[in-house]
């Protein structure tokens, strides 16, 4: 029984990718610099929104229940914008996967980006592939301990910067940074940084490909997103087989140098066909093209290719142009849906009002009969001012009769609503005894709120309950 249990588990064998040069490696470096630059620097960008409002360009203000993104402000009741962005992100992932395979995994996934950065640090400190393998197999010594401690320290600092940058999105970055250094920040900030530092350190330093293979669900989902017309990294076995040395007259193009295996961060051999572990980072393409160039042979033995083109190429014909694989009904449908959702969100963003009104009748009691026989209803109004300055809002009620309107028991004039705030008011509406609304069960009632600075208005319909409501 123990032998069976042991056979189901295999300890991780560390992977030591070799340095490679080429267009795909350069593209990955560029994406790494841009994505990490955006992540680390965005919280420090300032954006003037006026007095009493945060000046951080991107801020998730949990205490104020706001999300600020440059000139855009999302309120809690506008969460549909966030939902729309998530839907667009999912559709975008489906689109790129159906067109180009796992390009998200290979180029922009945070796990890939930070693992690339950690491998870069490892290579700087311990050397390239052979040196790292030799160090890994060597017994512990003062030199090995020094190199490992230096590497782990740099990894920990990267993890600390990663966790620190994340919490800066949820508070004013300069203020929080000062509080963190002076030990005056909230415990949740230190806890969040500690957790993110540890996970970045472990995932990027020690688990790497295991996160992609065992923890991430996307490798198993991608099969439904890809088909025979998807352009993905593949090996032209009809060109490369049988393998052999350059001097072997019976050998095909592949000289079995294993350069593609040596540079793979997942430790797989792309020549074995499509595999779940492959993240299509395309580093094997750079490695193989380099070898083919040195041997004077045609590049592209390993390349982005569509499985549907294999029979055509084997027959000596040219493959279809890449645009025909990218522009097909499936990808066009994804693009159309993605565009429609984006256009709808932009339209909703530009037409949303700067002032809003909600009305909630107070039901306990439903109405009050006053000493002179008039009937009074009470309502709770919420006046929302989305402007960056305080505004005077006028409140009106309109219906089939003349209303006597009062705010907090006082005759109505106007109320100041602070900038970027929601003001809650209790409003009393009274119908004279002689009016039909005083004796009717329900009478339609509309509340109006007007921004006295620019005349912008918002309305909400409700009902006025008369004495007939209790009969």
LINKAQUI-V976700 format. One record per pair of residues at least 24 apart in sequence whose ideal C-beta (glycine too) atoms are under 10 Angstrom apart, sorted by the first residue. I is the first residue (numbers start at 0). J is the second residue. Records with the same first field share a line. If there is no record, write none. Layout:
I: J ; J
This chain:
11: 205 ; 206 ; 207 ; 208 ; 209
12: 135 ; 266
13: 131 ; 132 ; 135 ; 205 ; 207 ; 208 ; 266
14: 118 ; 128 ; 131 ; 207 ; 208 ; 263 ; 264 ; 265 ; 266 ; 267
15: 118 ; 121 ; 122 ; 125 ; 126 ; 127 ; 128 ; 129 ; 130 ; 131 ; 132 ; 133 ; 134 ; 135 ; 261 ; 264 ; 266
16: 114 ; 115 ; 118 ; 121 ; 122 ; 127 ; 128 ; 131 ; 207 ; 260 ; 261 ; 262 ; 263 ; 264 ; 265 ; 266 ; 280 ; 282 ; 286
17: 122 ; 127 ; 128 ; 129 ; 131 ; 132 ; 257 ; 258 ; 260 ; 261 ; 262 ; 263 ; 282 ; 286
18: 118 ; 119 ; 122 ; 126 ; 127 ; 128 ; 261 ; 262 ; 282 ; 286
19: 258 ; 259 ; 261 ; 262 ; 263 ; 282 ; 283 ; 284 ; 285 ; 286 ; 287 ; 288 ; 289
20: 282 ; 285 ; 286 ; 289
21: 262 ; 281 ; 282 ; 284 ; 285 ; 286 ; 287 ; 288 ; 289 ; 292
22: 281 ; 284 ; 285 ; 288
23: 105 ; 106 ; 232 ; 279 ; 280 ; 281 ; 282 ; 283 ; 284 ; 285 ; 286 ; 288 ; 303
24: 115 ; 262 ; 280 ; 281 ; 282 ; 284 ; 285 ; 286
25: 285
26: 105 ; 106 ; 280 ; 281 ; 285
27: 105 ; 106 ; 107 ; 111 ; 112 ; 115 ; 280 ; 281 ; 282 ; 285
28: 115 ; 119
29: 106
30: 105 ; 106 ; 107 ; 111 ; 112 ; 115
31: 106 ; 107 ; 111 ; 112 ; 113 ; 115 ; 116 ; 119
32: 112
33: 107 ; 112
34: 106 ; 107 ; 108 ; 109 ; 111 ; 112 ; 113
35: 109 ; 112 ; 113 ; 115 ; 116 ; 157 ; 160 ; 161 ; 164
38: 109 ; 112 ; 113 ; 160 ; 161 ; 164 ; 165 ; 168
39: 160 ; 161 ; 163 ; 164 ; 167
40: 164
41: 68 ; 164 ; 167 ; 168 ; 172
42: 163 ; 164 ; 165 ; 166 ; 167 ; 168 ; 169 ; 170 ; 171 ; 172 ; 173 ; 175 ; 176
43: 164 ; 167 ; 172 ; 173 ; 176
44: 69 ; 172
45: 172 ; 173
46: 70
47: 387
48: 72 ; 387 ; 418 ; 419
49: 386 ; 387 ; 388 ; 418 ; 419
50: 387 ; 388 ; 389 ; 418
51: 387 ; 388 ; 389 ; 417 ; 418 ; 419 ; 420
52: 387 ; 388 ; 418 ; 419
53: 170 ; 171 ; 419
54: 171
55: 167 ; 168 ; 170 ; 171 ; 172 ; 173 ; 174
56: 172
57: 167 ; 168 ; 172
58: 167 ; 168 ; 169 ; 170 ; 171 ; 172
59: 168 ; 169 ; 170
60: 169 ; 170 ; 171
61: 169 ; 170
62: 169 ; 170
63: 419 ; 420
64: 421
65: 419
67: 419
71: 348
72: 385 ; 387 ; 419
73: 348
74: 351 ; 355 ; 383 ; 385 ; 419 ; 421
75: 421
76: 355 ; 357 ; 383 ; 421
77: 347 ; 348 ; 351 ; 355
79: 344 ; 347
80: 344 ; 347 ; 348 ; 351
82: 344
83: 340 ; 341 ; 343 ; 344 ; 345 ; 347 ; 348
84: 340 ; 341 ; 344
86: 336 ; 337 ; 340 ; 341 ; 344
87: 336 ; 337 ; 338 ; 340 ; 341 ; 344
88: 337
89: 337
90: 332 ; 333 ; 334 ; 335 ; 336 ; 337 ; 338 ; 340 ; 341
91: 333 ; 334 ; 337 ; 341
92: 217 ; 220 ; 221 ; 224 ; 333
93: 220 ; 221 ; 223 ; 224 ; 329 ; 330 ; 332 ; 333 ; 336 ; 337
94: 224 ; 325 ; 329 ; 330 ; 331 ; 332 ; 333 ; 334 ; 336 ; 337
95: 224 ; 325 ; 330 ; 333
96: 217 ; 220 ; 221 ; 222 ; 223 ; 224 ; 225 ; 229 ; 231 ; 279 ; 330 ; 333
97: 221 ; 223 ; 224 ; 225 ; 226 ; 228 ; 229 ; 230 ; 324 ; 325 ; 327 ; 329 ; 330 ; 332 ; 333
98: 224 ; 225 ; 228 ; 229 ; 230 ; 231 ; 321 ; 324 ; 325 ; 326 ; 327 ; 329 ; 330 ; 333 ; 334
99: 225 ; 229 ; 230 ; 231 ; 232 ; 279 ; 303 ; 321 ; 324 ; 325 ; 330
100: 221 ; 224 ; 225 ; 229 ; 230 ; 231 ; 232 ; 233 ; 273 ; 277 ; 278 ; 279 ; 281 ; 303 ; 305
101: 211 ; 217 ; 218 ; 221 ; 224 ; 225 ; 229 ; 231 ; 232 ; 275 ; 277 ; 278 ; 279 ; 280
102: 230 ; 231 ; 232 ; 278 ; 279 ; 280 ; 281 ; 303
103: 217 ; 221 ; 278 ; 279
104: 211 ; 215 ; 217 ; 218 ; 221 ; 265 ; 277 ; 278 ; 279 ; 280
105: 231 ; 232 ; 264 ; 265 ; 277 ; 278 ; 279 ; 280 ; 281 ; 282
106: 278 ; 279 ; 280 ; 281
108: 210 ; 211 ; 215 ; 217 ; 278
109: 161 ; 199 ; 202 ; 203
110: 199 ; 202 ; 203 ; 206 ; 207 ; 208 ; 210 ; 211 ; 214 ; 215 ; 278
111: 203 ; 207 ; 210 ; 211 ; 264 ; 278 ; 280
112: 203
113: 154 ; 157 ; 158 ; 161 ; 199 ; 200 ; 202 ; 203 ; 204 ; 207
114: 202 ; 203 ; 204 ; 206 ; 207 ; 208 ; 210 ; 211 ; 264
115: 203 ; 264 ; 280
116: 153 ; 154 ; 157 ; 161 ; 199 ; 203
117: 150 ; 153 ; 154 ; 157 ; 158 ; 199 ; 200 ; 202 ; 203 ; 204 ; 205 ; 207
118: 203 ; 204 ; 207 ; 264
120: 149 ; 150 ; 151 ; 152 ; 153 ; 154 ; 156 ; 157 ; 203 ; 204
121: 146 ; 147 ; 150 ; 153 ; 154 ; 204
122: 150
123: 149 ; 150 ; 153
124: 148 ; 149 ; 150 ; 151 ; 152 ; 153 ; 154
125: 149 ; 150
127: 261
128: 261 ; 262
129: 261
150: 204
151: 200 ; 204 ; 205
153: 204
154: 196 ; 199 ; 200 ; 201 ; 203 ; 204 ; 205
155: 196 ; 197 ; 199 ; 200 ; 204
156: 196 ; 200
157: 196 ; 199 ; 200 ; 203 ; 204
158: 192 ; 193 ; 195 ; 196 ; 197 ; 198 ; 199 ; 200 ; 201 ; 202 ; 203 ; 204
159: 192 ; 193 ; 195 ; 196 ; 197 ; 199 ; 200
160: 192 ; 195 ; 196 ; 199
161: 192 ; 195 ; 196 ; 198 ; 199 ; 200 ; 203
162: 188 ; 189 ; 190 ; 191 ; 192 ; 193 ; 194 ; 195 ; 196 ; 197 ; 198 ; 199 ; 200
163: 188 ; 191 ; 192 ; 195 ; 196
164: 192 ; 195
165: 191 ; 192 ; 194 ; 195 ; 196 ; 199
166: 190 ; 191 ; 192 ; 195
207: 264 ; 265 ; 266
208: 263 ; 264 ; 265 ; 266 ; 267 ; 276 ; 278
211: 264 ; 265 ; 275 ; 276 ; 277 ; 278
212: 265 ; 275 ; 276 ; 278
215: 278
217: 278
218: 274 ; 275 ; 276 ; 277 ; 278
219: 275
221: 275 ; 279
222: 273 ; 275
224: 329 ; 333
225: 273 ; 306
226: 305 ; 306 ; 307 ; 324 ; 327 ; 329
227: 305 ; 306 ; 307 ; 308 ; 309 ; 324
228: 305 ; 306 ; 307 ; 308 ; 319 ; 323 ; 324 ; 325 ; 327 ; 329 ; 330
229: 303 ; 304 ; 305 ; 306 ; 307 ; 324 ; 325 ; 327 ; 329 ; 330
230: 279 ; 302 ; 303 ; 304 ; 305 ; 306 ; 308 ; 321 ; 324 ; 325
231: 273 ; 277 ; 279 ; 281 ; 303 ; 304 ; 305 ; 306
232: 259 ; 269 ; 273 ; 277 ; 278 ; 279 ; 280 ; 281 ; 282 ; 283 ; 284 ; 301 ; 302 ; 303 ; 304
233: 269 ; 270 ; 272 ; 273 ; 277 ; 279 ; 283 ; 284 ; 301 ; 302 ; 303 ; 304 ; 305 ; 306 ; 308 ; 309
234: 259 ; 268 ; 269 ; 270 ; 271 ; 272 ; 273 ; 283 ; 287 ; 300 ; 301 ; 302 ; 304
235: 270 ; 287 ; 297 ; 299 ; 300 ; 301 ; 302 ; 304 ; 308 ; 309 ; 312 ; 313
236: 270 ; 271 ; 272 ; 300 ; 309 ; 313
237: 309 ; 310 ; 312 ; 313 ; 314 ; 315
238: 296 ; 297 ; 299 ; 300 ; 301 ; 312 ; 313
239: 270 ; 287 ; 300 ; 301
240: 270
242: 270
245: 294 ; 295 ; 296
251: 296 ; 300
252: 287 ; 290 ; 291 ; 294 ; 296 ; 297 ; 298 ; 299 ; 300
253: 287 ; 290 ; 291 ; 296 ; 300 ; 301
254: 290 ; 291 ; 294 ; 296 ; 300
256: 286 ; 287 ; 290 ; 293 ; 294
257: 286 ; 290
258: 282 ; 283 ; 285 ; 286 ; 287 ; 288 ; 289 ; 290 ; 291 ; 301
259: 283 ; 284 ; 285 ; 286 ; 287 ; 290 ; 300 ; 301
260: 286
261: 286
262: 286 ; 287 ; 289
269: 301
270: 300 ; 301
272: 306
273: 306
279: 303
351: 385
352: 383 ; 385 ; 450 ; 455 ; 456 ; 457
353: 383 ; 384 ; 385 ; 386 ; 387 ; 390 ; 450 ; 453 ; 455 ; 457
354: 382 ; 383 ; 384 ; 385 ; 386 ; 390 ; 392 ; 416 ; 448 ; 449 ; 450 ; 453 ; 455 ; 456 ; 457
355: 381 ; 382 ; 383 ; 384 ; 385 ; 421 ; 448 ; 457 ; 459
356: 380 ; 381 ; 382 ; 383 ; 392 ; 394 ; 446 ; 447 ; 448 ; 449 ; 456 ; 457 ; 458 ; 459
357: 381 ; 382 ; 383 ; 421 ; 423 ; 446 ; 457 ; 459
358: 396 ; 426 ; 444 ; 445 ; 446 ; 448 ; 458 ; 459 ; 460 ; 461
359: 423 ; 459 ; 461
360: 428 ; 444 ; 461 ; 462 ; 463 ; 464
361: 425 ; 426 ; 427
362: 464
364: 464 ; 469
365: 464 ; 465 ; 466 ; 468 ; 469
366: 430 ; 437 ; 463 ; 464 ; 465 ; 466 ; 467 ; 468 ; 469
367: 427 ; 429
368: 432 ; 437 ; 465 ; 466 ; 469
369: 429 ; 432
371: 429 ; 431 ; 432
372: 431 ; 432 ; 433 ; 437 ; 466
373: 403 ; 429 ; 430 ; 431 ; 432 ; 433 ; 434 ; 437
374: 428 ; 429 ; 430 ; 431 ; 432 ; 434 ; 436 ; 437 ; 438 ; 439 ; 463 ; 464 ; 465 ; 466 ; 467 ; 468
375: 403 ; 405 ; 427 ; 428 ; 429 ; 430 ; 437 ; 463
376: 402 ; 426 ; 427 ; 428 ; 429 ; 430 ; 436 ; 442 ; 444 ; 461 ; 462 ; 463 ; 464 ; 465 ; 468
377: 425 ; 426 ; 427 ; 428
378: 424 ; 425 ; 426 ; 427 ; 428 ; 444 ; 446 ; 459 ; 461 ; 463
379: 423 ; 424 ; 425 ; 426
380: 406 ; 414 ; 422 ; 423 ; 424 ; 425 ; 426 ; 446 ; 448 ; 459
381: 421 ; 422 ; 423 ; 424 ; 448 ; 459
382: 414 ; 415 ; 416 ; 420 ; 421 ; 422 ; 423 ; 424 ; 448 ; 450 ; 457
383: 416 ; 419 ; 420 ; 421 ; 422 ; 448 ; 457
384: 415 ; 416 ; 417 ; 418 ; 419 ; 420 ; 421 ; 422 ; 448 ; 450
385: 418 ; 419 ; 420 ; 421
386: 416 ; 417 ; 418 ; 419 ; 450 ; 452 ; 453 ; 455
387: 418 ; 419
388: 417 ; 418 ; 419 ; 452
389: 415 ; 416 ; 417 ; 418 ; 419 ; 420 ; 452
390: 414 ; 415 ; 416 ; 417 ; 418 ; 449 ; 450 ; 451 ; 452 ; 453 ; 455
391: 415 ; 416 ; 449 ; 450 ; 451 ; 452
392: 416 ; 422 ; 424 ; 448 ; 449 ; 450 ; 451 ; 452 ; 455 ; 456 ; 457
393: 447 ; 448 ; 449 ; 450 ; 451 ; 456
394: 424 ; 426 ; 446 ; 447 ; 448 ; 449
395: 445 ; 446 ; 447 ; 448 ; 449 ; 456 ; 458
396: 426 ; 428 ; 444 ; 445 ; 446 ; 447 ; 461 ; 463
397: 443 ; 444 ; 445 ; 446 ; 447 ; 458
398: 428 ; 430 ; 434 ; 436 ; 442 ; 443 ; 444 ; 445 ; 446 ; 461 ; 462 ; 463
399: 430 ; 434 ; 435 ; 436 ; 439 ; 442 ; 443 ; 444 ; 463
400: 430 ; 431 ; 433 ; 434 ; 435 ; 436 ; 437 ; 442 ; 444 ; 463
401: 430 ; 431 ; 434 ; 436
402: 428 ; 429 ; 430 ; 431 ; 434 ; 436 ; 444 ; 463
403: 427 ; 428 ; 429 ; 430 ; 431
404: 428 ; 429 ; 446
405: 429
413: 449 ; 451
414: 448
415: 451
416: 448 ; 450
424: 448
428: 461 ; 463
429: 463
430: 463 ; 464 ; 465 ; 466
432: 466
434: 463 ; 465
435: 465 ; 467
436: 462 ; 463 ; 464 ; 465 ; 466 ; 467
437: 463 ; 465 ; 466 ; 467
438: 465 ; 466 ; 467 ; 468 ; 470
439: 463 ; 464 ; 465 ; 466 ; 467 ; 468
440: 464 ; 465 ; 466 ; 467 ; 468 ; 469 ; 470
441: 465 ; 467 ; 468
442: 467 ; 468
